[in-house]
Amino acid sequence: MDRSKALIALARRLERAASARDWRAVDRADRELATLMSSLSVRGSPSAAERAALERARRAHEQAREECARELARIGRALAEARDRRDGCLAYAMSSEG
C-alpha cells in the first residue's frame, strides 16, 4: 500500500503546527511521522511517490526543527532577562534594608 498521501498529510500538519508554534501539535505530528516511517522501513523499498513524499516530510521536519530552535533561543533570552532583573531587584532590596 502506497503511503505517500499519509506522508504528505503529516508533512502539512507538521508545517502548520510549527508555523503556529503549536508545540503539542508539532510533537503529535512528529510522533505519527516516526511511526509511519518505521512502518515504511519494514516494507522495503519505497515507491517513487513515497520517496517524493518522504522528501517533503524531511523538509517539513527540518523547518519544524529550525522553528523549535528559534523558540528555544527566544525563551532562553527571556529567562536570562528575567534572571538579570531578579538579581537587580534583590540587590536593590538588600541595599534598602539598612
Backbone atoms as SQL, in Angstrom:
CREATE TABLE atoms (id INTEGER PRIMARY KEY, chain TEXT, resi INTEGER, resn TEXT, atom TEXT, x REAL, y REAL, z REAL);
INSERT INTO atoms VALUES
  (1, 'A', 1, 'MET', 'N', 0.833, -1.183, 0.000),
  (2, 'A', 1, 'MET', 'CA', 0.000, 0.000, 0.000),
  (3, 'A', 1, 'MET', 'C', 0.879, 1.249, 0.000),
  (4, 'A', 2, 'ASP', 'N', 0.604, 2.157, -0.901),
  (5, 'A', 2, 'ASP', 'CA', 1.346, 3.413, -1.024),
  (6, 'A', 2, 'ASP', 'C', 0.968, 4.336, 0.138),
  (7, 'A', 3, 'ARG', 'N', 1.968, 4.810, 0.833),
  (8, 'A', 3, 'ARG', 'CA', 1.733, 5.675, 1.996),
  (9, 'A', 3, 'ARG', 'C', 2.055, 7.137, 1.700),
  (10, 'A', 4, 'SER', 'N', 2.202, 7.496, 0.438),
  (11, 'A', 4, 'SER', 'CA', 2.613, 8.863, 0.094),
  (12, 'A', 4, 'SER', 'C', 1.593, 9.899, 0.554),
  (13, 'A', 5, 'LYS', 'N', 0.301, 9.598, 0.431),
  (14, 'A', 5, 'LYS', 'CA', -0.724, 10.562, 0.869),
  (15, 'A', 5, 'LYS', 'C', -0.650, 10.805, 2.370),
  (16, 'A', 6, 'ALA', 'N', -0.440, 9.747, 3.122),
  (17, 'A', 6, 'ALA', 'CA', -0.324, 9.888, 4.577),
  (18, 'A', 6, 'ALA', 'C', 0.916, 10.701, 4.941),
  (19, 'A', 7, 'LEU', 'N', 2.022, 10.461, 4.240),
  (20, 'A', 7, 'LEU', 'CA', 3.246, 11.224, 4.489),
  (21, 'A', 7, 'LEU', 'C', 3.047, 12.705, 4.188),
  (22, 'A', 8, 'ILE', 'N', 2.412, 13.001, 3.069),
  (23, 'A', 8, 'ILE', 'CA', 2.178, 14.396, 2.696),
  (24, 'A', 8, 'ILE', 'C', 1.246, 15.065, 3.702),
  (25, 'A', 9, 'ALA', 'N', 0.208, 14.360, 4.130),
  (26, 'A', 9, 'ALA', 'CA', -0.719, 14.920, 5.121),
  (27, 'A', 9, 'ALA', 'C', 0.009, 15.229, 6.428),
  (28, 'A', 10, 'LEU', 'N', 0.874, 14.326, 6.859),
  (29, 'A', 10, 'LEU', 'CA', 1.638, 14.565, 8.086),
  (30, 'A', 10, 'LEU', 'C', 2.628, 15.709, 7.905),
  (31, 'A', 11, 'ALA', 'N', 3.241, 15.801, 6.744),
  (32, 'A', 11, 'ALA', 'CA', 4.163, 16.911, 6.475),
  (33, 'A', 11, 'ALA', 'C', 3.418, 18.238, 6.561),
  (34, 'A', 12, 'ARG', 'N', 2.227, 18.289, 6.003),
  (35, 'A', 12, 'ARG', 'CA', 1.420, 19.523, 6.068),
  (36, 'A', 12, 'ARG', 'C', 1.053, 19.865, 7.505),
  (37, 'A', 13, 'ARG', 'N', 0.639, 18.851, 8.264),
  (38, 'A', 13, 'ARG', 'CA', 0.300, 19.094, 9.675),
  (39, 'A', 13, 'ARG', 'C', 1.503, 19.619, 10.440),
  (40, 'A', 14, 'LEU', 'N', 2.657, 19.042, 10.171),
  (41, 'A', 14, 'LEU', 'CA', 3.880, 19.475, 10.839),
  (42, 'A', 14, 'LEU', 'C', 4.210, 20.915, 10.465),
  (43, 'A', 15, 'GLU', 'N', 4.078, 21.255, 9.191),
  (44, 'A', 15, 'GLU', 'CA', 4.336, 22.628, 8.735),
  (45, 'A', 15, 'GLU', 'C', 3.385, 23.618, 9.408),
  (46, 'A', 16, 'ARG', 'N', 2.098, 23.285, 9.415),
  (47, 'A', 16, 'ARG', 'CA', 1.108, 24.193, 10.022),
  (48, 'A', 16, 'ARG', 'C', 1.348, 24.349, 11.519),
  (49, 'A', 17, 'ALA', 'N', 1.617, 23.251, 12.189),
  (50, 'A', 17, 'ALA', 'CA', 1.834, 23.298, 13.637),
  (51, 'A', 17, 'ALA', 'C', 3.066, 24.125, 13.981),
  (52, 'A', 18, 'ALA', 'N', 4.142, 23.946, 13.234),
  (53, 'A', 18, 'ALA', 'CA', 5.364, 24.711, 13.503),
  (54, 'A', 18, 'ALA', 'C', 5.147, 26.192, 13.215),
  (55, 'A', 19, 'SER', 'N', 4.453, 26.500, 12.132),
  (56, 'A', 19, 'SER', 'CA', 4.174, 27.899, 11.800),
  (57, 'A', 19, 'SER', 'C', 3.332, 28.565, 12.878),
  (58, 'A', 20, 'ALA', 'N', 2.407, 27.800, 13.458),
  (59, 'A', 20, 'ALA', 'CA', 1.530, 28.327, 14.501),
  (60, 'A', 20, 'ALA', 'C', 2.188, 28.274, 15.884),
  (61, 'A', 21, 'ARG', 'N', 3.369, 27.698, 15.952),
  (62, 'A', 21, 'ARG', 'CA', 4.075, 27.489, 17.220),
  (63, 'A', 21, 'ARG', 'C', 3.220, 26.694, 18.204),
  (64, 'A', 22, 'ASP', 'N', 2.522, 25.723, 17.654),
  (65, 'A', 22, 'ASP', 'CA', 1.697, 24.818, 18.449),
  (66, 'A', 22, 'ASP', 'C', 2.559, 23.591, 18.732),
  (67, 'A', 23, 'TRP', 'N', 3.319, 23.667, 19.813),
  (68, 'A', 23, 'TRP', 'CA', 4.350, 22.661, 20.086),
  (69, 'A', 23, 'TRP', 'C', 3.749, 21.298, 20.396),
  (70, 'A', 24, 'ARG', 'N', 2.570, 21.257, 20.975),
  (71, 'A', 24, 'ARG', 'CA', 1.925, 19.954, 21.211),
  (72, 'A', 24, 'ARG', 'C', 1.548, 19.302, 19.888),
  (73, 'A', 25, 'ALA', 'N', 1.027, 20.110, 18.966),
  (74, 'A', 25, 'ALA', 'CA', 0.670, 19.567, 17.645),
  (75, 'A', 25, 'ALA', 'C', 1.927, 19.148, 16.886),
  (76, 'A', 26, 'VAL', 'N', 3.017, 19.902, 17.055),
  (77, 'A', 26, 'VAL', 'CA', 4.296, 19.517, 16.437),
  (78, 'A', 26, 'VAL', 'C', 4.720, 18.158, 16.982),
  (79, 'A', 27, 'ASP', 'N', 4.630, 17.995, 18.287),
  (80, 'A', 27, 'ASP', 'CA', 5.017, 16.727, 18.914),
  (81, 'A', 27, 'ASP', 'C', 4.159, 15.570, 18.400),
  (82, 'A', 28, 'ARG', 'N', 2.843, 15.784, 18.321),
  (83, 'A', 28, 'ARG', 'CA', 1.956, 14.713, 17.831),
  (84, 'A', 28, 'ARG', 'C', 2.288, 14.334, 16.392),
  (85, 'A', 29, 'ALA', 'N', 2.446, 15.350, 15.536),
  (86, 'A', 29, 'ALA', 'CA', 2.756, 15.081, 14.125),
  (87, 'A', 29, 'ALA', 'C', 4.109, 14.383, 14.002),
  (88, 'A', 30, 'ASP', 'N', 5.074, 14.810, 14.809),
  (89, 'A', 30, 'ASP', 'CA', 6.406, 14.206, 14.777),
  (90, 'A', 30, 'ASP', 'C', 6.339, 12.732, 15.174),
  (91, 'A', 31, 'ARG', 'N', 5.586, 12.429, 16.208),
  (92, 'A', 31, 'ARG', 'CA', 5.450, 11.034, 16.658),
  (93, 'A', 31, 'ARG', 'C', 4.749, 10.176, 15.601),
  (94, 'A', 32, 'GLU', 'N', 3.692, 10.730, 15.006),
  (95, 'A', 32, 'GLU', 'CA', 2.977, 9.983, 13.967),
  (96, 'A', 32, 'GLU', 'C', 3.869, 9.757, 12.751),
  (97, 'A', 33, 'LEU', 'N', 4.653, 10.762, 12.426),
  (98, 'A', 33, 'LEU', 'CA', 5.578, 10.638, 11.299),
  (99, 'A', 33, 'LEU', 'C', 6.618, 9.556, 11.585),
  (100, 'A', 34, 'ALA', 'N', 7.136, 9.525, 12.801),
  (101, 'A', 34, 'ALA', 'CA', 8.116, 8.497, 13.175),
  (102, 'A', 34, 'ALA', 'C', 7.507, 7.100, 13.065),
  (103, 'A', 35, 'THR', 'N', 6.274, 6.951, 13.513),
  (104, 'A', 35, 'THR', 'CA', 5.592, 5.653, 13.429),
  (105, 'A', 35, 'THR', 'C', 5.406, 5.228, 11.978),
  (106, 'A', 36, 'LEU', 'N', 4.946, 6.170, 11.157),
  (107, 'A', 36, 'LEU', 'CA', 4.735, 5.862, 9.742),
  (108, 'A', 36, 'LEU', 'C', 6.050, 5.509, 9.055),
  (109, 'A', 37, 'MET', 'N', 7.105, 6.240, 9.379),
  (110, 'A', 37, 'MET', 'CA', 8.398, 5.965, 8.751),
  (111, 'A', 37, 'MET', 'C', 8.927, 4.600, 9.171),
  (112, 'A', 38, 'SER', 'N', 8.671, 4.211, 10.408),
  (113, 'A', 38, 'SER', 'CA', 9.083, 2.877, 10.859),
  (114, 'A', 38, 'SER', 'C', 8.377, 1.795, 10.059),
  (115, 'A', 39, 'SER', 'N', 7.092, 2.007, 9.797),
  (116, 'A', 39, 'SER', 'CA', 6.359, 1.001, 9.028),
  (117, 'A', 39, 'SER', 'C', 6.850, 0.954, 7.584),
  (118, 'A', 40, 'LEU', 'N', 7.291, 2.090, 7.060),
  (119, 'A', 40, 'LEU', 'CA', 7.836, 2.102, 5.696),
  (120, 'A', 40, 'LEU', 'C', 9.145, 1.329, 5.620),
  (121, 'A', 41, 'SER', 'N', 9.977, 1.476, 6.656),
  (122, 'A', 41, 'SER', 'CA', 11.279, 0.806, 6.614),
  (123, 'A', 41, 'SER', 'C', 11.126, -0.711, 6.677),
  (124, 'A', 42, 'VAL', 'N', 10.071, -1.179, 7.311),
  (125, 'A', 42, 'VAL', 'CA', 9.823, -2.618, 7.407),
  (126, 'A', 42, 'VAL', 'C', 9.392, -3.179, 6.053),
  (127, 'A', 43, 'ARG', 'N', 8.708, -2.362, 5.265),
  (128, 'A', 43, 'ARG', 'CA', 8.154, -2.820, 3.992),
  (129, 'A', 43, 'ARG', 'C', 9.191, -2.977, 2.896),
  (130, 'A', 44, 'GLY', 'N', 10.318, -2.362, 3.025),
  (131, 'A', 44, 'GLY', 'CA', 11.312, -2.442, 1.960),
  (132, 'A', 44, 'GLY', 'C', 11.418, -1.138, 1.203),
  (133, 'A', 45, 'SER', 'N', 11.761, -1.219, -0.064),
  (134, 'A', 45, 'SER', 'CA', 12.000, -0.029, -0.877),
  (135, 'A', 45, 'SER', 'C', 10.711, 0.758, -1.110),
  (136, 'A', 46, 'PRO', 'N', 10.767, 2.086, -0.875),
  (137, 'A', 46, 'PRO', 'CA', 9.583, 2.907, -1.114),
  (138, 'A', 46, 'PRO', 'C', 9.360, 3.130, -2.610),
  (139, 'A', 47, 'SER', 'N', 8.114, 3.392, -2.963),
  (140, 'A', 47, 'SER', 'CA', 7.778, 3.708, -4.351),
  (141, 'A', 47, 'SER', 'C', 8.296, 5.110, -4.683),
  (142, 'A', 48, 'ALA', 'N', 8.242, 5.481, -5.945),
  (143, 'A', 48, 'ALA', 'CA', 8.674, 6.822, -6.355),
  (144, 'A', 48, 'ALA', 'C', 7.829, 7.888, -5.665),
  (145, 'A', 49, 'ALA', 'N', 6.527, 7.663, -5.580),
  (146, 'A', 49, 'ALA', 'CA', 5.640, 8.626, -4.907),
  (147, 'A', 49, 'ALA', 'C', 5.986, 8.727, -3.426),
  (148, 'A', 50, 'GLU', 'N', 6.295, 7.601, -2.813),
  (149, 'A', 50, 'GLU', 'CA', 6.677, 7.613, -1.400),
  (150, 'A', 50, 'GLU', 'C', 8.006, 8.331, -1.198),
  (151, 'A', 51, 'ARG', 'N', 8.949, 8.145, -2.112),
  (152, 'A', 51, 'ARG', 'CA', 10.238, 8.851, -1.997),
  (153, 'A', 51, 'ARG', 'C', 10.030, 10.359, -2.070),
  (154, 'A', 52, 'ALA', 'N', 9.175, 10.810, -2.987),
  (155, 'A', 52, 'ALA', 'CA', 8.883, 12.247, -3.097),
  (156, 'A', 52, 'ALA', 'C', 8.205, 12.746, -1.820),
  (157, 'A', 53, 'ALA', 'N', 7.277, 11.963, -1.298),
  (158, 'A', 53, 'ALA', 'CA', 6.588, 12.349, -0.065),
  (159, 'A', 53, 'ALA', 'C', 7.543, 12.342, 1.125),
  (160, 'A', 54, 'LEU', 'N', 8.463, 11.387, 1.148),
  (161, 'A', 54, 'LEU', 'CA', 9.476, 11.355, 2.206),
  (162, 'A', 54, 'LEU', 'C', 10.348, 12.607, 2.173),
  (163, 'A', 55, 'GLU', 'N', 10.693, 13.059, 0.986),
  (164, 'A', 55, 'GLU', 'CA', 11.486, 14.290, 0.864),
  (165, 'A', 55, 'GLU', 'C', 10.691, 15.482, 1.385),
  (166, 'A', 56, 'ARG', 'N', 9.415, 15.534, 1.060),
  (167, 'A', 56, 'ARG', 'CA', 8.551, 16.616, 1.563),
  (168, 'A', 56, 'ARG', 'C', 8.504, 16.570, 3.088),
  (169, 'A', 57, 'ALA', 'N', 8.347, 15.374, 3.639),
  (170, 'A', 57, 'ALA', 'CA', 8.301, 15.218, 5.092),
  (171, 'A', 57, 'ALA', 'C', 9.640, 15.598, 5.719),
  (172, 'A', 58, 'ARG', 'N', 10.746, 15.257, 5.057),
  (173, 'A', 58, 'ARG', 'CA', 12.073, 15.619, 5.578),
  (174, 'A', 58, 'ARG', 'C', 12.210, 17.132, 5.659),
  (175, 'A', 59, 'ARG', 'N', 11.779, 17.827, 4.589),
  (176, 'A', 59, 'ARG', 'CA', 11.864, 19.297, 4.584),
  (177, 'A', 59, 'ARG', 'C', 10.969, 19.906, 5.664),
  (178, 'A', 60, 'ALA', 'N', 9.765, 19.365, 5.810),
  (179, 'A', 60, 'ALA', 'CA', 8.845, 19.867, 6.840),
  (180, 'A', 60, 'ALA', 'C', 9.435, 19.651, 8.229),
  (181, 'A', 61, 'HIS', 'N', 10.047, 18.499, 8.429),
  (182, 'A', 61, 'HIS', 'CA', 10.652, 18.190, 9.723),
  (183, 'A', 61, 'HIS', 'C', 11.817, 19.134, 10.001),
  (184, 'A', 62, 'GLU', 'N', 12.626, 19.399, 9.004),
  (185, 'A', 62, 'GLU', 'CA', 13.757, 20.317, 9.170),
  (186, 'A', 62, 'GLU', 'C', 13.261, 21.723, 9.500),
  (187, 'A', 63, 'GLN', 'N', 12.221, 22.178, 8.821),
  (188, 'A', 63, 'GLN', 'CA', 11.659, 23.503, 9.112),
  (189, 'A', 63, 'GLN', 'C', 11.109, 23.559, 10.537),
  (190, 'A', 64, 'ALA', 'N', 10.433, 22.510, 10.958),
  (191, 'A', 64, 'ALA', 'CA', 9.896, 22.462, 12.322),
  (192, 'A', 64, 'ALA', 'C', 11.032, 22.467, 13.339),
  (193, 'A', 65, 'ARG', 'N', 12.089, 21.721, 13.058),
  (194, 'A', 65, 'ARG', 'CA', 13.242, 21.697, 13.964),
  (195, 'A', 65, 'ARG', 'C', 13.859, 23.082, 14.086),
  (196, 'A', 66, 'GLU', 'N', 13.993, 23.785, 12.961),
  (197, 'A', 66, 'GLU', 'CA', 14.554, 25.136, 12.977),
  (198, 'A', 66, 'GLU', 'C', 13.656, 26.094, 13.753),
  (199, 'A', 67, 'GLU', 'N', 12.349, 25.966, 13.589),
  (200, 'A', 67, 'GLU', 'CA', 11.405, 26.820, 14.329),
  (201, 'A', 67, 'GLU', 'C', 11.502, 26.535, 15.825),
  (202, 'A', 68, 'CYS', 'N', 11.633, 25.268, 16.185),
  (203, 'A', 68, 'CYS', 'CA', 11.809, 24.900, 17.596),
  (204, 'A', 68, 'CYS', 'C', 13.099, 25.494, 18.158),
  (205, 'A', 69, 'ALA', 'N', 14.166, 25.458, 17.384),
  (206, 'A', 69, 'ALA', 'CA', 15.446, 26.015, 17.832),
  (207, 'A', 69, 'ALA', 'C', 15.334, 27.524, 18.039),
  (208, 'A', 70, 'ARG', 'N', 14.620, 28.209, 17.130),
  (209, 'A', 70, 'ARG', 'CA', 14.422, 29.659, 17.301),
  (210, 'A', 70, 'ARG', 'C', 13.623, 29.951, 18.570),
  (211, 'A', 71, 'GLU', 'N', 12.593, 29.155, 18.807),
  (212, 'A', 71, 'GLU', 'CA', 11.769, 29.356, 20.003),
  (213, 'A', 71, 'GLU', 'C', 12.572, 29.065, 21.266),
  (214, 'A', 72, 'LEU', 'N', 13.388, 28.041, 21.245),
  (215, 'A', 72, 'LEU', 'CA', 14.245, 27.723, 22.383),
  (216, 'A', 72, 'LEU', 'C', 15.189, 28.883, 22.680),
  (217, 'A', 73, 'ALA', 'N', 15.780, 29.461, 21.643),
  (218, 'A', 73, 'ALA', 'CA', 16.676, 30.604, 21.833),
  (219, 'A', 73, 'ALA', 'C', 15.914, 31.800, 22.398),
  (220, 'A', 74, 'ARG', 'N', 14.700, 32.044, 21.889),
  (221, 'A', 74, 'ARG', 'CA', 13.893, 33.166, 22.379),
  (222, 'A', 74, 'ARG', 'C', 13.559, 32.978, 23.856),
  (223, 'A', 75, 'ILE', 'N', 13.157, 31.773, 24.233),
  (224, 'A', 75, 'ILE', 'CA', 12.825, 31.503, 25.629),
  (225, 'A', 75, 'ILE', 'C', 14.068, 31.633, 26.506),
  (226, 'A', 76, 'GLY', 'N', 15.200, 31.169, 26.011),
  (227, 'A', 76, 'GLY', 'CA', 16.449, 31.298, 26.761),
  (228, 'A', 76, 'GLY', 'C', 16.788, 32.755, 27.036),
  (229, 'A', 77, 'ARG', 'N', 16.609, 33.606, 26.013),
  (230, 'A', 77, 'ARG', 'CA', 16.866, 35.043, 26.212),
  (231, 'A', 77, 'ARG', 'C', 15.899, 35.637, 27.233),
  (232, 'A', 78, 'ALA', 'N', 14.624, 35.259, 27.141),
  (233, 'A', 78, 'ALA', 'CA', 13.622, 35.779, 28.077),
  (234, 'A', 78, 'ALA', 'C', 13.944, 35.349, 29.510),
  (235, 'A', 79, 'LEU', 'N', 14.359, 34.108, 29.691),
  (236, 'A', 79, 'LEU', 'CA', 14.722, 33.633, 31.029),
  (237, 'A', 79, 'LEU', 'C', 15.959, 34.349, 31.560),
  (238, 'A', 80, 'ALA', 'N', 16.933, 34.582, 30.696),
  (239, 'A', 80, 'ALA', 'CA', 18.142, 35.299, 31.120),
  (240, 'A', 80, 'ALA', 'C', 17.798, 36.727, 31.536),
  (241, 'A', 81, 'GLU', 'N', 16.918, 37.379, 30.779),
  (242, 'A', 81, 'GLU', 'CA', 16.496, 38.738, 31.135),
  (243, 'A', 81, 'GLU', 'C', 15.754, 38.746, 32.469),
  (244, 'A', 82, 'ALA', 'N', 14.886, 37.768, 32.685),
  (245, 'A', 82, 'ALA', 'CA', 14.147, 37.681, 33.949),
  (246, 'A', 82, 'ALA', 'C', 15.109, 37.452, 35.113),
  (247, 'A', 83, 'ARG', 'N', 16.098, 36.602, 34.907),
  (248, 'A', 83, 'ARG', 'CA', 17.096, 36.343, 35.952),
  (249, 'A', 83, 'ARG', 'C', 17.875, 37.610, 36.264),
  (250, 'A', 84, 'ASP', 'N', 18.266, 38.348, 35.227),
  (251, 'A', 84, 'ASP', 'CA', 19.012, 39.590, 35.437),
  (252, 'A', 84, 'ASP', 'C', 18.167, 40.612, 36.195),
  (253, 'A', 85, 'ARG', 'N', 16.886, 40.719, 35.842),
  (254, 'A', 85, 'ARG', 'CA', 16.005, 41.659, 36.553),
  (255, 'A', 85, 'ARG', 'C', 15.834, 41.229, 38.007),
  (256, 'A', 86, 'ARG', 'N', 15.679, 39.923, 38.221),
  (257, 'A', 86, 'ARG', 'CA', 15.526, 39.418, 39.586),
  (258, 'A', 86, 'ARG', 'C', 16.763, 39.734, 40.413),
  (259, 'A', 87, 'ASP', 'N', 17.941, 39.508, 39.845),
  (260, 'A', 87, 'ASP', 'CA', 19.182, 39.791, 40.567),
  (261, 'A', 87, 'ASP', 'C', 19.278, 41.270, 40.910),
  (262, 'A', 88, 'GLY', 'N', 18.887, 42.123, 39.972),
  (263, 'A', 88, 'GLY', 'CA', 18.909, 43.563, 40.224),
  (264, 'A', 88, 'GLY', 'C', 17.928, 43.960, 41.312),
  (265, 'A', 89, 'CYS', 'N', 16.741, 43.378, 41.292),
  (266, 'A', 89, 'CYS', 'CA', 15.735, 43.676, 42.321),
  (267, 'A', 89, 'CYS', 'C', 16.201, 43.209, 43.693),
  (268, 'A', 90, 'LEU', 'N', 16.809, 42.032, 43.754),
  (269, 'A', 90, 'LEU', 'CA', 17.317, 41.529, 45.031),
  (270, 'A', 90, 'LEU', 'C', 18.422, 42.424, 45.571),
  (271, 'A', 91, 'ALA', 'N', 19.317, 42.847, 44.704),
  (272, 'A', 91, 'ALA', 'CA', 20.407, 43.727, 45.135),
  (273, 'A', 91, 'ALA', 'C', 19.846, 45.048, 45.651),
  (274, 'A', 92, 'TYR', 'N', 18.851, 45.584, 44.965),
  (275, 'A', 92, 'TYR', 'CA', 18.230, 46.842, 45.390),
  (276, 'A', 92, 'TYR', 'C', 17.546, 46.658, 46.746),
  (277, 'A', 93, 'ALA', 'N', 16.812, 45.554, 46.900),
  (278, 'A', 93, 'ALA', 'CA', 16.103, 45.300, 48.152),
  (279, 'A', 93, 'ALA', 'C', 17.080, 45.147, 49.310),
  (280, 'A', 94, 'MET', 'N', 18.185, 44.472, 49.072),
  (281, 'A', 94, 'MET', 'CA', 19.177, 44.270, 50.135),
  (282, 'A', 94, 'MET', 'C', 19.843, 45.585, 50.515),
  (283, 'A', 95, 'SER', 'N', 20.060, 46.460, 49.540),
  (284, 'A', 95, 'SER', 'CA', 20.720, 47.733, 49.846),
  (285, 'A', 95, 'SER', 'C', 19.760, 48.700, 50.536),
  (286, 'A', 96, 'SER', 'N', 18.453, 48.528, 50.386),
  (287, 'A', 96, 'SER', 'CA', 17.487, 49.435, 51.011),
  (288, 'A', 96, 'SER', 'C', 17.108, 48.996, 52.423),
  (289, 'A', 97, 'GLU', 'N', 17.509, 47.812, 52.837),
  (290, 'A', 97, 'GLU', 'CA', 17.127, 47.306, 54.155),
  (291, 'A', 97, 'GLU', 'C', 17.813, 48.063, 55.282),
  (292, 'A', 98, 'GLY', 'N', 18.967, 48.554, 55.045),
  (293, 'A', 98, 'GLY', 'CA', 19.784, 49.145, 56.090),
  (294, 'A', 98, 'GLY', 'C', 19.335, 50.447, 56.528);
